[in-house]
């Protein structure tokens, strides 16, 4: 097992996506939420399903939140 992991960062060097320190959802969960919404799931149903607020779901499915993609990756050493 390597003693480091790679985290995605934007052009300012700030962690983005599931690597951000405040992230509650994984990138896979965000992608799934958007897919379900496009298939007709309601904001309320998604909020209950993913255990987050309706405002969070609304921002995610409308690409106001979690819309950045990493422009590069940073190596973070893990504590031994």
Secondary structure, 3 states (H helix, E strand, C coil): CCCEEEEEECCCCCECHHHCCCCCCCHHHHHHHHHHHHCCCCHHHHHHHHCCCHHHHHHHHCCCCCCCCCCEEEEEECCC
